[in-house]
Amino acid sequence: MTSLAYILVLSTLCISAVAFVPSTSTTSGHLISTWQDSVLLESPSRLFGISEWRDQNLVVDQMQSSSSSRESTSDGNDSIRHLPIHVVNSNKVALQGETLYFQFTQDDEVQLFQRAIDHHEGVFGLGFYSNEDGIMYDKISLVEIKDYNMVGDEFGIFLSVQVVGRAMILESEVGPTSSSSSSSSGYDEERQPVVALCSEILNRKERVTLAQASQMGKAVEKLIAEVCNAENESCIIFGEDEDRWDRYRQAYHQALESDTLGYTYSARDTEDRGSLTSSDNMEEASYYSWKELNAISWAAFSTSECLQQDEAYRLAALDNDCTTNRLLL
């Protein structure tokens, strides 16, 4: 009898939990019951989606055979896929590991969210357009939905996303390229999300050794530390206030943890390590790995208290597909 009563109590609790799942009715009216099922069965977990997204079948499309498009991809990367894209101003450019927060209330935004959940393992593109000419840049950030809360009515969907990679737009197919162009192009009545043919960007093969790259990484960290010390001497830091070095270390760890590409070492790296004598053990231990250097190359652009001030540098970093080149920016 005790076991039966325990089972009945558990069943009641489960039914109550399901009853508190948000309704699928929103301002858009486009969300369907399958999305509610995904809420129950596929609640997003940390960085679950980008690896699954990379394992999806590649797009087989006649546009994929375009020689100009294929030549523009990094190192012949053939990871070409259709991807919904959320477009924001270029002063909000986001780099590897950074977390952003959005409130989706418009029809196109809700449709983009549903497509990301249903067809792209919680991944969508984050595109950036220029204020000067309204043209969207061809490099985008790949972001993964970390958490979301579907409120409904006029509040829509609150979600947090993390940058987990980059991609190049080969061809934009549907929807406006910016909020300004949407209103002038007749998208107000029935707006559709931007859908583009994209190719993921991978880092190019490095031309320097790990030892040389490690020296570059140390020089970057030394410069950040020196600037931080100068700033701290010229102003008063209260208690738990973050300084430039704190922001750098936080961005470094986020970039390091969100990087799932994997790295290889060249023969020269192996030779450098093998030629070290016992007296060089301390120097060898101070080498950074390529993954750590990649994290440094991204975190170096996330140290300012106001990131919008570094828009030009951050866009240059997004456009660069070489770790050591980013270290030299």
C-alpha positions in Angstrom: 0.0 0.0 0.0 2.9 2.4 0.8 4.5 1.9 -2.6 1.2 2.4 -4.4 0.6 5.6 -2.4 4.1 6.8 -3.3 3.5 6.2 -7.0 0.2 8.1 -6.9 1.9 11.1 -5.3 4.6 11.2 -7.9 2.0 11.0 -10.7 0.1 13.9 -9.2 3.3 16.0 -9.0 4.2 15.2 -12.6 0.7 16.3 -13.8 1.0 19.5 -11.8 4.4 20.3 -13.4 3.1 19.8 -16.9 0.1 22.1 -16.1 2.6 24.9 -15.4 4.2 24.7 -18.9 3.6 28.0 -20.7 0.8 28.1 -23.3 1.8 28.1 -26.9 -0.4 31.1 -27.7 1.7 34.2 -28.3 1.3 37.4 -30.2 2.4 35.7 -33.4 0.0 32.8 -33.3 2.5 30.7 -35.2 3.8 28.5 -32.5 2.4 25.0 -32.8 1.9 22.0 -30.5 5.2 20.4 -31.6 7.0 23.3 -30.1 5.3 22.7 -26.7 6.5 19.1 -27.0 10.0 20.3 -27.5 9.7 22.4 -24.4 8.9 19.3 -22.4 11.3 16.9 -24.0 14.2 19.0 -25.2 14.8 21.7 -22.6 18.0 23.4 -23.7 21.1 22.5 -21.8 24.5 24.2 -21.8 26.2 24.0 -25.2 24.2 20.9 -26.2 23.3 22.2 -29.6 26.3 23.3 -31.6 27.9 19.8 -31.9 24.5 18.3 -32.9 24.0 21.1 -35.4 27.4 20.3 -37.0 26.4 16.6 -37.3 23.2 17.5 -39.3 23.1 16.7 -43.0 24.7 19.3 -45.1 22.7 21.3 -47.6 22.6 19.8 -51.1 21.7 22.8 -53.2 22.5 24.1 -56.7 23.8 27.3 -55.1 26.4 25.2 -53.3 28.1 24.5 -56.6 28.9 28.2 -57.2 32.6 28.4 -57.5 32.7 32.0 -56.1 30.9 30.9 -53.0 33.1 27.8 -52.5 36.3 29.8 -52.9 35.1 32.3 -50.3 34.8 29.6 -47.5 37.7 29.1 -45.1 40.1 26.3 -46.1 37.5 24.7 -48.4 35.1 24.2 -45.5 32.0 22.6 -46.9 29.7 22.9 -43.9 27.1 24.7 -45.8 23.6 25.0 -44.3 20.5 27.1 -44.4 20.2 29.1 -41.1 17.7 31.6 -39.7 19.4 34.9 -38.7 18.6 37.6 -36.2 20.0 40.9 -37.4 21.1 43.6 -35.0 23.2 46.8 -35.2 26.9 46.3 -35.7 27.7 48.1 -32.4 26.2 45.0 -30.7 28.7 42.6 -32.4 29.2 39.5 -30.2 32.3 37.4 -30.1 33.2 33.8 -29.0 31.8 32.9 -25.6 29.8 36.1 -24.9 26.3 35.8 -23.6 23.4 38.0 -24.9 19.8 38.5 -23.8 16.9 39.1 -26.1 13.1 39.6 -25.9 11.4 38.2 -29.1 7.9 39.7 -29.6 7.6 40.2 -33.4 6.3 37.5 -35.7 9.6 37.0 -37.5 11.5 36.8 -34.2 9.1 34.1 -32.9 9.3 32.2 -36.1 13.1 32.4 -36.0 13.1 31.0 -32.4 10.9 28.1 -33.4 13.0 27.2 -36.4 16.1 27.2 -34.2 14.5 24.9 -31.7 12.8 22.6 -34.2 15.4 22.3 -37.0 18.8 23.7 -35.9 19.4 22.2 -32.4 18.8 25.6 -30.8 21.4 27.3 -33.0 20.7 30.4 -35.1 22.8 33.2 -36.7 23.4 36.7 -35.3 24.0 39.1 -38.2 25.2 42.7 -38.0 24.3 45.6 -40.2 26.1 48.9 -40.6 24.5 52.2 -39.6 26.2 54.0 -42.4 24.8 52.1 -45.4 22.4 49.6 -43.8 24.2 46.7 -45.4 24.6 43.5 -43.4 28.2 42.1 -43.0 28.9 38.8 -44.6 30.3 37.4 -41.3 27.9 36.3 -38.6 28.1 34.9 -35.1 26.6 31.4 -34.4 24.7 31.5 -31.2 23.1 28.8 -29.2 20.0 29.2 -27.0 21.0 28.6 -23.4 17.7 29.3 -21.7 14.3 30.8 -22.5 11.1 31.7 -20.9 7.9 31.9 -23.0 5.8 34.5 -21.3 3.2 35.1 -24.0 0.9 38.0 -24.8 2.8 41.2 -25.6 5.9 40.1 -23.7 6.8 37.3 -26.1 9.8 35.1 -25.4 12.8 36.0 -23.2 15.9 34.1 -24.0 19.7 34.1 -23.4 22.1 32.9 -26.0 25.9 32.3 -26.1 28.2 32.7 -29.1 29.6 29.3 -30.0 31.1 29.9 -33.5 31.1 32.0 -36.7 29.8 31.6 -40.2 29.9 33.3 -43.6 26.8 34.3 -45.5 26.9 32.9 -49.0 23.5 34.0 -50.0 20.6 35.6 -48.2 17.2 34.1 -49.3 14.3 35.4 -47.3 13.4 38.4 -45.2 14.9 41.9 -44.6 18.6 42.5 -43.8 17.9 45.1 -41.2 15.2 46.6 -39.1 15.3 49.8 -41.1 15.0 48.1 -44.4 12.1 46.0 -43.2 9.8 48.9 -42.7 10.5 50.3 -46.1 10.2 47.0 -48.0 6.7 46.1 -47.0 7.5 43.5 -44.3 5.4 45.0 -41.6 2.2 43.1 -42.6 3.8 39.6 -42.6 7.4 39.8 -41.6 9.6 36.7 -42.2 12.9 35.9 -40.5 16.1 36.2 -42.6 17.2 32.8 -43.9 20.6 32.5 -45.5 22.9 29.9 -46.9 25.9 29.9 -44.6 29.2 28.2 -44.2 30.9 27.8 -40.8 34.2 29.6 -40.4 37.1 27.6 -39.0 40.5 29.0 -38.0 43.2 28.8 -40.8 46.3 26.8 -40.3 48.9 28.8 -38.4 52.2 29.7 -40.0 54.0 30.2 -36.6 55.0 27.7 -34.0 53.3 27.2 -30.7 56.3 28.8 -28.9 56.0 31.9 -31.1 52.3 32.1 -30.7 52.6 31.7 -26.9 54.9 34.7 -26.8 52.2 36.7 -28.7 49.6 35.6 -26.2 51.8 36.6 -23.2 52.4 40.0 -24.8 48.7 40.6 -25.1 48.0 39.6 -21.5 50.9 41.8 -20.4 49.5 44.8 -22.3 46.0 44.2 -20.8 47.5 44.0 -17.3 49.6 47.2 -17.7 46.5 49.1 -19.0 44.5 47.8 -16.1 47.1 48.9 -13.5 47.2 52.3 -15.0 43.4 52.6 -15.0 43.3 51.4 -11.3 45.9 54.0 -10.3 44.0 56.8 -11.9 40.6 56.0 -10.3 39.2 54.5 -7.2 38.0 50.9 -7.3 35.4 50.0 -4.7 35.1 46.6 -3.2 33.8 44.1 -5.7 34.0 46.4 -8.7 35.3 44.7 -11.8 38.4 46.1 -13.5 39.7 45.5 -17.0 41.7 42.4 -15.9 38.6 40.9 -14.2 36.6 41.4 -17.4 39.4 39.8 -19.5 39.6 36.7 -17.3 35.8 36.3 -17.4 35.7 36.6 -21.2 38.7 34.2 -21.5 37.0 31.5 -19.5 33.8 31.9 -21.4 35.6 31.7 -24.8 37.6 28.7 -23.7 34.6 26.7 -22.4 32.4 27.5 -25.5 35.1 26.5 -28.0 34.3 23.0 -29.3 36.2 22.9 -32.6 39.3 21.0 -31.5 42.9 21.7 -32.4 45.9 19.8 -33.9 49.6 20.3 -33.4 52.1 20.6 -36.3 55.3 18.7 -36.6 57.2 21.9 -35.7 55.4 22.2 -32.4 56.4 18.6 -31.6 60.0 19.3 -32.6 60.1 22.4 -30.4 58.9 20.5 -27.4 61.3 17.6 -28.1 64.3 19.8 -28.4 63.9 21.3 -24.9 66.4 20.3 -22.3 65.6 19.8 -18.6 66.6 23.4 -17.9 63.9 24.5 -20.2 61.1 22.7 -18.4 59.8 25.9 -16.9 59.7 27.6 -20.3 57.9 24.6 -21.8 55.3 24.6 -19.0 54.5 28.2 -19.8 53.5 27.4 -23.4 49.8 28.0 -24.1 47.8 25.5 -26.0 46.2 26.5 -29.3 42.8 26.4 -27.6 44.0 28.8 -24.9 45.6 31.1 -27.4 42.3 31.2 -29.4 40.5 32.1 -26.2 43.0 34.9 -25.5 42.6 36.2 -29.1 38.8 36.6 -28.4 38.9 37.8 -24.8 41.3 40.6 -25.6 38.4 42.4 -27.3 36.0 42.1 -24.4 37.9 44.1 -21.7 36.3 47.5 -22.1 33.5 48.5 -19.7 31.6 49.7 -22.8 32.1 47.3 -25.6 30.4 49.5 -28.2 33.5 51.8 -28.1 35.5 48.9 -29.6 33.1 48.2 -32.4 35.7 48.6 -35.2 38.2 46.3 -33.5 35.6 43.7 -32.6 34.3 43.6 -36.2 37.9 43.1 -37.4 38.3 40.2 -35.0 35.0 38.6 -36.2 36.3 38.9 -39.8 39.7 37.4 -39.0 40.0 33.6 -39.4 43.6 33.3 -37.9 44.3 33.2 -34.2 47.7 34.8 -34.3 46.4 37.6 -36.6 43.8 38.4 -34.0 46.5 38.5 -31.3 48.3 41.1 -33.4 45.3 43.4 -34.0 
